[in-house]
């Protein structure tokens, strides 16, 4: 399973998961990114680790993300 994070692995172009993993590691460091856990003939879990930001995050025309999520709940 760890091979799916390598560029070129699999039947597709092989850049999807490896691209996300490398971008996270480039932005936040080697302790962050994707981890994949899989059981034979069972379930697969993908964990995305990114750091918690104490700064407000804005999206959608400068609306704070916290406010956006509260209003959608």
The first five atom37 places (N, CA, C, CB, O) and aatype in JSON, in Angstrom:
{
  "aatype": [20, 20, 20, 20, 20, 20, 20, 20, 20, 20, 20, 20, 20, 20, 20, 20, 20, 20, 20, 20, 20, 20, 20, 20, 20, 20, 20, 20, 20, 20, 20, 20, 20, 20, 20, 20, 20, 20, 20, 20, 20, 20, 20, 20, 20, 20, 20, 20, 20, 20, 20, 20, 20, 20, 20, 20, 20, 20, 20, 20, 20, 20, 20, 20, 20, 20, 20, 20, 20, 20, 20, 20, 20],
  "atom_mask": [
    [1, 1, 1, 1, 1],
    [1, 1, 1, 1, 1],
    [1, 1, 1, 1, 1],
    [1, 1, 1, 1, 1],
    [1, 1, 1, 1, 1],
    [1, 1, 1, 1, 1],
    [1, 1, 1, 1, 1],
    [1, 1, 1, 1, 1],
    [1, 1, 1, 1, 1],
    [1, 1, 1, 1, 1],
    [1, 1, 1, 1, 1],
    [1, 1, 1, 1, 1],
    [1, 1, 1, 1, 1],
    [1, 1, 1, 1, 1],
    [1, 1, 1, 1, 1],
    [1, 1, 1, 1, 1],
    [1, 1, 1, 1, 1],
    [1, 1, 1, 1, 1],
    [1, 1, 1, 1, 1],
    [1, 1, 1, 1, 1],
    [1, 1, 1, 1, 1],
    [1, 1, 1, 1, 1],
    [1, 1, 1, 1, 1],
    [1, 1, 1, 1, 1],
    [1, 1, 1, 1, 1],
    [1, 1, 1, 1, 1],
    [1, 1, 1, 1, 1],
    [1, 1, 1, 1, 1],
    [1, 1, 1, 1, 1],
    [1, 1, 1, 1, 1],
    [1, 1, 1, 1, 1],
    [1, 1, 1, 1, 1],
    [1, 1, 1, 1, 1],
    [1, 1, 1, 1, 1],
    [1, 1, 1, 1, 1],
    [1, 1, 1, 1, 1],
    [1, 1, 1, 1, 1],
    [1, 1, 1, 1, 1],
    [1, 1, 1, 1, 1],
    [1, 1, 1, 1, 1],
    [1, 1, 1, 1, 1],
    [1, 1, 1, 1, 1],
    [1, 1, 1, 1, 1],
    [1, 1, 1, 1, 1],
    [1, 1, 1, 1, 1],
    [1, 1, 1, 1, 1],
    [1, 1, 1, 1, 1],
    [1, 1, 1, 1, 1],
    [1, 1, 1, 1, 1],
    [1, 1, 1, 1, 1],
    [1, 1, 1, 1, 1],
    [1, 1, 1, 1, 1],
    [1, 1, 1, 1, 1],
    [1, 1, 1, 1, 1],
    [1, 1, 1, 1, 1],
    [1, 1, 1, 1, 1],
    [1, 1, 1, 1, 1],
    [1, 1, 1, 1, 1],
    [1, 1, 1, 1, 1],
    [1, 1, 1, 1, 1],
    [1, 1, 1, 1, 1],
    [1, 1, 1, 1, 1],
    [1, 1, 1, 1, 1],
    [1, 1, 1, 1, 1],
    [1, 1, 1, 1, 1],
    [1, 1, 1, 1, 1],
    [1, 1, 1, 1, 1],
    [1, 1, 1, 1, 1],
    [1, 1, 1, 1, 1],
    [1, 1, 1, 1, 1],
    [1, 1, 1, 1, 1],
    [1, 1, 1, 1, 1],
    [1, 1, 1, 1, 1]
  ],
  "atom_positions": [
    [[0.81, -1.21, 0.0], [0.0, 0.0, 0.0], [0.86, 1.27, 0.0], [-0.93, 0.0, 1.21], [0.47, 2.22, -0.67]],
    [[1.99, 1.35, 0.71], [2.75, 2.61, 0.66], [3.18, 3.01, -0.75], [3.98, 2.48, 1.53], [3.47, 4.18, -1.0]],
    [[3.22, 2.05, -1.68], [3.63, 2.38, -3.04], [2.66, 3.32, -3.74], [3.77, 1.12, -3.85], [3.06, 4.03, -4.67]],
    [[1.4, 3.35, -3.33], [0.44, 4.23, -4.01], [0.78, 5.7, -3.81], [-0.97, 3.96, -3.5], [0.24, 6.56, -4.51]],
    [[1.66, 6.01, -2.88], [2.1, 7.4, -2.69], [3.29, 7.75, -3.58], [2.45, 7.64, -1.23], [3.77, 8.88, -3.55]],
    [[3.77, 6.78, -4.36], [4.89, 7.02, -5.26], [4.37, 7.44, -6.63], [5.79, 5.76, -5.37], [3.43, 6.83, -7.13]],
    [[4.96, 8.46, -7.25], [4.52, 8.87, -8.59], [4.63, 7.73, -9.59], [5.35, 10.07, -9.07], [5.63, 7.0, -9.59]],
    [[3.62, 7.57, -10.43], [3.66, 6.55, -11.47], [3.13, 5.2, -11.07], [5.02, 6.4, -11.93], [3.12, 4.29, -11.89]],
    [[2.68, 5.02, -9.82], [2.18, 3.73, -9.38], [0.72, 3.56, -9.8], [2.31, 3.58, -7.84], [-0.05, 4.52, -9.75]],
    [[0.34, 2.37, -10.22], [-1.06, 2.07, -10.52], [-1.39, 2.22, -11.99], [-1.96, 2.96, -9.73], [-0.52, 2.46, -12.83]],
    [[-2.67, 2.06, -12.29], [-3.11, 2.05, -13.68], [-3.3, 3.46, -14.27], [-4.39, 1.28, -13.8], [-3.28, 3.62, -15.48]],
    [[-3.49, 4.45, -13.42], [-3.66, 5.82, -13.92], [-2.32, 6.49, -14.1], [-4.53, 6.64, -12.96], [-1.3, 5.84, -14.26]],
    [[-2.35, 7.8, -14.07], [-1.1, 8.54, -14.23], [-0.24, 8.46, -12.97], [-1.38, 10.0, -14.57], [0.96, 8.73, -13.01]],
    [[-0.87, 8.09, -11.84], [-0.12, 7.88, -10.61], [0.28, 9.14, -9.89], [1.08, 7.11, -10.9], [1.15, 9.11, -9.02]],
    [[-0.34, 10.26, -10.22], [0.08, 11.5, -9.59], [-0.9, 12.02, -8.54], [0.29, 12.55, -10.63], [-0.54, 12.92, -7.78]],
    [[-2.1, 11.5, -8.47], [-3.11, 12.04, -7.56], [-2.71, 12.0, -6.1], [-4.38, 11.28, -7.72], [-2.51, 13.05, -5.49]],
    [[-2.58, 10.82, -5.53], [-2.23, 10.69, -4.12], [-0.82, 11.17, -3.84], [-2.38, 9.24, -3.67], [-0.57, 11.83, -2.83]],
    [[0.12, 10.85, -4.73], [1.5, 11.3, -4.5], [1.6, 12.82, -4.56], [2.45, 10.66, -5.53], [2.38, 13.42, -3.83]],
    [[0.82, 13.45, -5.43], [0.81, 14.9, -5.54], [0.32, 15.54, -4.24], [-0.06, 15.35, -6.72], [0.94, 16.48, -3.74]],
    [[-0.8, 15.04, -3.71], [-1.33, 15.57, -2.45], [-0.32, 15.38, -1.33], [-2.66, 14.88, -2.09], [-0.07, 16.3, -0.55]],
    [[0.27, 14.19, -1.25], [1.24, 13.89, -0.2], [2.46, 14.82, -0.28], [1.69, 12.43, -0.3], [2.87, 15.39, 0.73]],
    [[3.02, 14.96, -1.47], [4.21, 15.81, -1.63], [3.9, 17.28, -1.38], [4.78, 15.65, -3.03], [4.73, 17.99, -0.8]],
    [[2.74, 17.75, -1.79], [2.37, 19.15, -1.54], [2.24, 19.42, -0.04], [1.06, 19.5, -2.26], [2.71, 20.45, 0.45]],
    [[1.61, 18.5, 0.67], [1.48, 18.66, 2.13], [2.84, 18.67, 2.8], [0.61, 17.54, 2.72], [3.1, 19.51, 3.66]],
    [[3.71, 17.76, 2.4], [5.04, 17.69, 3.01], [5.87, 18.92, 2.66], [5.77, 16.43, 2.55], [6.63, 19.4, 3.5]],
    [[5.74, 19.44, 1.46], [6.47, 20.65, 1.08], [5.98, 21.87, 1.86], [6.34, 20.91, -0.42], [6.77, 22.74, 2.22]],
    [[4.68, 21.92, 2.11], [4.12, 23.06, 2.84], [4.37, 22.99, 4.34], [2.64, 23.14, 2.6], [4.7, 23.99, 4.97]],
    [[4.22, 21.78, 4.92], [4.19, 21.65, 6.38], [5.32, 20.83, 6.98], [2.9, 21.06, 6.78], [5.51, 20.86, 8.2]],
    [[6.08, 20.09, 6.17], [7.17, 19.27, 6.69], [6.88, 17.78, 6.57], [7.43, 19.63, 8.14], [5.77, 17.37, 6.26]],
    [[7.9, 16.99, 6.83], [7.83, 15.55, 6.63], [6.87, 14.83, 7.57], [9.19, 14.96, 6.78], [6.49, 13.69, 7.29]],
    [[6.49, 15.45, 8.67], [5.55, 14.81, 9.6], [4.1, 14.9, 9.13], [5.67, 15.45, 10.97], [3.21, 14.36, 9.77]],
    [[3.87, 15.58, 8.01], [2.51, 15.78, 7.52], [2.34, 15.13, 6.16], [2.18, 17.28, 7.45], [3.31, 14.8, 5.49]],
    [[1.08, 14.96, 5.76], [0.78, 14.36, 4.47], [-0.17, 13.18, 4.64], [2.06, 13.91, 3.76], [-0.93, 13.12, 5.6]],
    [[-0.1, 12.26, 3.69], [-1.0, 11.11, 3.68], [-0.37, 9.88, 4.31], [-1.43, 10.79, 2.26], [0.83, 9.64, 4.16]],
    [[-1.18, 9.1, 5.0], [-0.81, 7.77, 5.46], [-1.95, 6.85, 5.06], [-0.54, 7.72, 7.02], [-3.12, 7.22, 5.19]],
    [[-1.62, 5.66, 4.57], [-2.65, 4.72, 4.12], [-2.5, 3.43, 4.91], [-2.54, 4.46, 2.6], [-1.41, 2.87, 5.01]],
    [[-3.62, 2.98, 5.46], [-3.67, 1.73, 6.22], [-4.69, 0.83, 5.53], [-4.04, 1.99, 7.73], [-5.81, 1.26, 5.25]],
    [[-4.31, -0.42, 5.27], [-5.22, -1.32, 4.58], [-5.1, -2.73, 5.14], [-4.94, -1.32, 3.07], [-4.01, -3.2, 5.46]],
    [[-6.24, -3.38, 5.24], [-6.31, -4.78, 5.66], [-6.57, -5.63, 4.43], [-7.41, -5.0, 6.75], [-7.41, -5.26, 3.6]],
    [[-5.88, -6.77, 4.28], [-6.17, -7.65, 3.15], [-7.66, -8.04, 3.15], [-5.28, -8.92, 3.2], [-8.19, -8.47, 4.17]],
    [[-8.29, -7.89, 2.01], [-9.72, -8.2, 1.84], [-10.58, -7.45, 2.85], [-9.95, -9.71, 1.98], [-11.65, -7.91, 3.23]],
    [[-10.11, -6.29, 3.28], [-10.85, -5.5, 4.27], [-10.91, -4.04, 3.87], [-10.22, -5.63, 5.65], [-10.88, -3.7, 2.69]],
    [[-11.0, -3.2, 4.87], [-11.15, -1.77, 4.61], [-9.81, -1.08, 4.47], [-11.95, -1.12, 5.71], [-8.78, -1.57, 4.93]],
    [[-9.84, 0.07, 3.83], [-8.67, 0.92, 3.67], [-8.99, 2.28, 4.28], [-8.26, 1.06, 2.17], [-10.06, 2.84, 4.05]],
    [[-8.05, 2.8, 5.06], [-8.21, 4.1, 5.69], [-7.09, 5.01, 5.2], [-8.19, 3.99, 7.24], [-5.93, 4.62, 5.18]],
    [[-7.45, 6.23, 4.79], [-6.46, 7.22, 4.39], [-6.52, 8.37, 5.39], [-6.73, 7.74, 2.93], [-7.57, 8.96, 5.62]],
    [[-5.37, 8.66, 5.99], [-5.25, 9.72, 6.99], [-4.5, 10.89, 6.36], [-4.53, 9.21, 8.28], [-3.4, 10.71, 5.83]],
    [[-5.07, 12.08, 6.43], [-4.42, 13.29, 5.96], [-4.05, 14.13, 7.18], [-5.33, 14.1, 4.98], [-4.93, 14.61, 7.89]],
    [[-2.75, 14.3, 7.41], [-2.28, 15.09, 8.55], [-1.83, 16.45, 8.06], [-1.12, 14.37, 9.29], [-0.94, 16.56, 7.22]],
    [[-2.46, 17.49, 8.62], [-2.05, 18.87, 8.38], [-2.07, 19.58, 9.73], [-2.99, 19.59, 7.34], [-2.83, 19.2, 10.61]],
    [[-1.23, 20.6, 9.91], [-1.18, 21.26, 11.21], [-2.43, 22.1, 11.47], [0.05, 22.15, 11.29], [-3.06, 22.61, 10.54]],
    [[-2.77, 22.22, 12.73], [-3.88, 23.07, 13.16], [-3.4, 24.51, 13.16], [-4.4, 22.65, 14.56], [-2.37, 24.82, 13.76]],
    [[-4.13, 25.36, 12.5], [-3.78, 26.78, 12.45], [-4.57, 27.54, 13.49], [-4.03, 27.35, 11.04], [-5.78, 27.36, 13.61]],
    [[-3.91, 28.39, 14.23], [-4.58, 29.24, 15.21], [-5.09, 30.52, 14.56], [-3.64, 29.57, 16.36], [-5.84, 31.28, 15.18]],
    [[-4.68, 30.76, 13.32], [-5.11, 31.95, 12.6], [-6.43, 31.67, 11.89], [-4.03, 32.4, 11.58], [-6.64, 30.56, 11.42]],
    [[-7.32, 32.65, 11.82], [-8.58, 32.46, 11.09], [-8.29, 32.17, 9.61], [-9.49, 33.7, 11.22], [-7.42, 32.79, 9.01]],
    [[-9.02, 31.25, 9.06], [-8.89, 30.9, 7.65], [-10.08, 31.51, 6.91], [-8.82, 29.35, 7.44], [-11.22, 31.36, 7.34]],
    [[-9.8, 32.18, 5.81], [-10.9, 32.78, 5.05], [-11.04, 32.1, 3.7], [-10.68, 34.29, 4.88], [-10.06, 31.8, 3.03]],
    [[-12.27, 31.88, 3.32], [-12.61, 31.3, 2.02], [-13.9, 31.94, 1.53], [-12.75, 29.74, 2.1], [-14.56, 32.65, 2.28]],
    [[-14.24, 31.69, 0.3], [-15.51, 32.18, -0.24], [-15.71, 33.67, 0.0], [-16.66, 31.4, 0.36], [-16.53, 34.06, 0.83]],
    [[-14.98, 34.48, -0.71], [-15.13, 35.94, -0.63], [-14.86, 36.49, 0.76], [-16.52, 36.33, -1.06], [-15.6, 37.34, 1.25]],
    [[-13.82, 36.01, 1.39], [-13.35, 36.53, 2.67], [-14.28, 36.26, 3.86], [-13.15, 38.0, 2.56], [-14.26, 37.01, 4.83]],
    [[-15.07, 35.21, 3.8], [-15.89, 34.8, 4.94], [-15.04, 33.87, 5.8], [-17.23, 34.1, 4.48], [-14.54, 32.88, 5.28]],
    [[-14.86, 34.15, 7.1], [-14.07, 33.25, 7.94], [-14.65, 31.84, 7.91], [-14.03, 33.77, 9.39], [-15.86, 31.66, 8.01]],
    [[-13.78, 30.84, 7.78], [-14.2, 29.45, 7.66], [-15.04, 29.02, 8.86], [-13.0, 28.54, 7.52], [-16.03, 28.31, 8.7]],
    [[-14.65, 29.43, 10.06], [-15.4, 29.05, 11.26], [-16.85, 29.55, 11.16], [-14.72, 29.62, 12.53], [-17.78, 28.82, 11.47]],
    [[-17.01, 30.78, 10.72], [-18.36, 31.35, 10.56], [-19.14, 30.6, 9.48], [-18.27, 32.85, 10.22], [-20.33, 30.34, 9.64]],
    [[-18.47, 30.27, 8.4], [-19.11, 29.55, 7.31], [-19.61, 28.19, 7.78], [-18.14, 29.38, 6.14], [-20.73, 27.81, 7.45]],
    [[-18.79, 27.46, 8.53], [-19.18, 26.13, 9.01], [-20.31, 26.21, 10.02], [-17.99, 25.43, 9.62], [-21.2, 25.36, 10.01]],
    [[-20.29, 27.2, 10.89], [-21.36, 27.37, 11.89], [-22.68, 27.68, 11.2], [-21.0, 28.48, 12.89], [-23.72, 27.16, 11.6]],
    [[-22.64, 28.51, 10.19], [-23.86, 28.89, 9.49], [-24.45, 27.75, 8.66], [-23.59, 30.07, 8.6], [-25.65, 27.74, 8.41]],
    [[-23.61, 26.8, 8.23], [-24.1, 25.68, 7.44], [-24.63, 24.55, 8.3], [-23.01, 25.16, 6.55], [-25.34, 23.68, 7.8]],
    [[-24.32, 24.54, 9.58], [-24.71, 23.42, 10.46], [-26.19, 23.42, 10.75], [-23.94, 23.49, 11.76], [-26.67, 22.55, 11.47]]
  ]
}
